[in-house]
Amino acid sequence: MSTSRETVHLLRALGTDDPTAADRLLELVYDELRALAQSQFRHQPLNHTLQPTALVHETFLKLVGQTRVEWEGRAHFLAVAARAMRQILIDHARGKEAVKRGGGLCRVTLDEALTPVGPADPLMLDLEACLVELALLDQRQSRIVELRFFGGMTVEEVAHVLELSKTTVESEWRMARAWLRSKLSSEGASS
């Protein structure tokens, strides 16, 4: 059985009496979840208290506990995992913010935050607020940003997951980045 078909089979078996489905699923998707977590941590401070392995396991437990989701396949599972990782990191940042009210975080431009190399340290809560606002304006653009930025997916992967053309994803990605860049720079100037 192909890895993709086996993943779908195991995803569907999660709600059944098969006690080994979750363990076998984790073996199949662990490397991809780990890559997603690494992608998420490229945008985190070096001294982050949550580690990629913990993020993978927390995400996996959150997803296998979902009883109302009808998994459409491996790509759907990984897209939801990227969103779950983002939410876990946002919740973690909110917890730190509540304790320290700023805690040494610094603002960066969207271009710096979207650069996958270097010591970029975006203020997660500002970006999250902007993404929530973007979702109200354009849900599809928000989803594309989420999958590209937080999920580390390529344009082709996003097009596949969202069932859009590559050209549409590229265009929406450009517009969303421009909007976010403008929004983040105006928020940075008003602080």
C-alpha positions as semicolon CSV with decimal commas, in nm:
position;residue;x (nm);y (nm);z (nm)
1;M;0,000;0,000;0,000
2;S;0,142;0,343;-0,090
3;T;0,234;0,577;0,194
4;S;-0,040;0,820;0,094
5;R;-0,309;0,551;0,079
6;E;-0,188;0,398;0,404
7;T;-0,204;0,742;0,568
8;V;-0,564;0,786;0,453
9;H;-0,650;0,436;0,577
10;L;-0,497;0,509;0,919
11;L;-0,664;0,850;0,942
12;R;-0,998;0,681;0,889
13;A;-0,909;0,411;1,141
14;L;-0,847;0,664;1,418
15;G;-1,207;0,660;1,534
16;T;-1,237;0,282;1,521
17;D;-1,135;0,000;1,752
18;D;-0,783;-0,017;1,604
19;P;-0,559;0,071;1,900
20;T;-0,244;0,083;1,684
21;A;-0,374;0,327;1,420
22;A;-0,239;0,639;1,591
23;D;0,106;0,488;1,650
24;R;0,136;0,367;1,291
25;L;0,011;0,703;1,162
26;L;0,272;0,889;1,366
27;E;0,545;0,670;1,214
28;L;0,422;0,757;0,865
29;V;0,387;1,133;0,909
30;Y;0,648;1,208;1,175
31;D;0,917;1,329;0,935
32;E;0,673;1,565;0,760
33;L;0,538;1,694;1,092
34;R;0,895;1,747;1,209
35;A;0,971;1,942;0,888
36;L;0,660;2,156;0,948
37;A;0,773;2,221;1,306
38;Q;1,123;2,314;1,188
39;S;0,964;2,552;0,939
40;Q;0,761;2,710;1,219
41;F;1,072;2,751;1,436
42;R;1,265;2,936;1,164
43;H;1,041;3,228;1,260
44;Q;1,080;3,191;1,636
45;P;1,338;3,335;1,876
46;L;1,640;3,114;1,934
47;N;1,563;3,093;2,306
48;H;1,206;2,970;2,250
49;T;1,096;2,751;2,540
50;L;0,887;2,518;2,324
51;Q;1,092;2,274;2,117
52;P;1,008;2,134;1,770
53;T;0,970;1,779;1,902
54;A;0,723;1,894;2,167
55;L;0,535;2,092;1,902
56;V;0,511;1,781;1,680
57;H;0,377;1,567;1,963
58;E;0,133;1,827;2,092
59;T;0,004;1,883;1,738
60;F;-0,031;1,512;1,670
61;L;-0,222;1,451;1,992
62;K;-0,450;1,742;1,913
63;L;-0,523;1,608;1,564
64;V;-0,577;1,241;1,646
65;G;-0,822;1,350;1,915
66;Q;-1,042;1,514;1,650
67;T;-1,355;1,307;1,610
68;R;-1,553;1,540;1,383
69;V;-1,295;1,573;1,106
70;E;-1,335;1,372;0,788
71;W;-0,977;1,352;0,669
72;E;-0,953;1,392;0,293
73;G;-0,599;1,264;0,274
74;R;-0,238;1,321;0,368
75;A;-0,224;1,679;0,230
76;H;-0,538;1,772;0,425
77;F;-0,390;1,624;0,744
78;L;-0,064;1,817;0,697
79;A;-0,247;2,143;0,618
80;V;-0,451;2,107;0,937
81;A;-0,131;2,018;1,124
82;A;0,029;2,344;1,004
83;R;-0,272;2,538;1,131
84;A;-0,264;2,351;1,464
85;M;0,108;2,423;1,505
86;R;0,044;2,789;1,438
87;Q;-0,229;2,796;1,701
88;I;-0,012;2,617;1,957
89;L;0,267;2,869;1,900
90;I;0,021;3,160;1,923
91;D;-0,121;3,021;2,248
92;H;0,233;2,979;2,378
93;A;0,319;3,338;2,283
94;R;0,000;3,467;2,448
95;G;0,092;3,281;2,765
96;K;0,436;3,440;2,769
97;E;0,287;3,781;2,688
98;A;0,047;3,751;2,979
99;V;0,337;3,678;3,211
100;K;0,592;3,929;3,085
101;R;0,399;4,189;2,883
102;G;0,653;4,215;2,607
103;G;0,924;3,980;2,723
104;G;1,202;4,112;2,499
105;L;1,017;4,051;2,174
106;C;1,105;4,275;1,884
107;R;0,918;4,385;1,573
108;V;1,038;4,287;1,228
109;T;0,907;4,358;0,881
110;L;0,707;4,095;0,697
111;D;0,993;4,058;0,449
112;E;1,231;3,976;0,733
113;A;0,981;3,740;0,890
114;L;0,919;3,561;0,560
115;T;1,289;3,511;0,496
116;P;1,357;3,150;0,592
117;V;1,715;3,215;0,700
118;G;1,867;3,443;0,955
119;P;1,767;3,539;1,306
120;A;1,416;3,662;1,223
121;D;1,201;3,697;1,532
122;P;0,853;3,820;1,431
123;L;0,611;3,927;1,696
124;M;0,370;3,636;1,665
125;L;0,078;3,813;1,825
126;D;0,091;4,105;1,579
127;L;0,110;3,868;1,286
128;E;-0,176;3,661;1,427
129;A;-0,393;3,972;1,470
130;C;-0,319;4,073;1,111
131;L;-0,403;3,724;0,984
132;V;-0,733;3,728;1,171
133;E;-0,814;4,064;1,011
134;L;-0,707;3,937;0,669
135;A;-0,932;3,633;0,713
136;L;-1,227;3,867;0,762
137;L;-1,137;4,047;0,439
138;D;-1,028;3,748;0,231
139;Q;-1,039;3,398;0,377
140;R;-0,852;3,242;0,086
141;Q;-0,559;3,485;0,111
142;S;-0,540;3,424;0,485
143;R;-0,531;3,049;0,428
144;I;-0,258;3,085;0,164
145;V;-0,044;3,292;0,403
146;E;-0,102;3,038;0,676
147;L;0,005;2,746;0,458
148;R;0,303;2,928;0,306
149;F;0,433;3,106;0,615
150;F;0,339;2,874;0,898
151;G;0,314;2,550;0,702
152;G;0,628;2,604;0,499
153;M;0,445;2,477;0,190
154;T;0,547;2,561;-0,164
155;V;0,310;2,739;-0,402
156;E;0,249;2,404;-0,574
157;E;0,162;2,234;-0,243
158;V;-0,075;2,515;-0,146
159;A;-0,241;2,495;-0,488
160;H;-0,291;2,122;-0,438
161;V;-0,430;2,153;-0,084
162;L;-0,666;2,440;-0,170
163;E;-0,750;2,299;-0,514
164;L;-0,647;2,620;-0,690
165;S;-0,423;2,689;-0,985
166;K;-0,060;2,773;-0,920
167;T;-0,116;3,111;-1,089
168;T;-0,405;3,193;-0,856
169;V;-0,201;3,102;-0,549
170;E;0,093;3,313;-0,668
171;S;-0,131;3,612;-0,732
172;E;-0,317;3,581;-0,401
173;W;0,015;3,529;-0,217
174;R;0,155;3,854;-0,365
175;M;-0,157;4,050;-0,270
176;A;-0,169;3,904;0,082
177;R;0,200;3,979;0,141
178;A;0,155;4,337;0,024
179;W;-0,146;4,383;0,253
180;L;0,034;4,227;0,550
181;R;0,351;4,430;0,485
182;S;0,145;4,749;0,483
183;K;-0,051;4,650;0,792
184;L;0,254;4,541;0,993
185;S;0,451;4,854;0,900
186;S;0,162;5,082;1,001
187;E;0,125;4,896;1,332
188;G;0,499;4,922;1,390
189;A;0,486;5,298;1,329
190;S;0,195;5,342;1,568
191;S;0,367;5,161;1,857
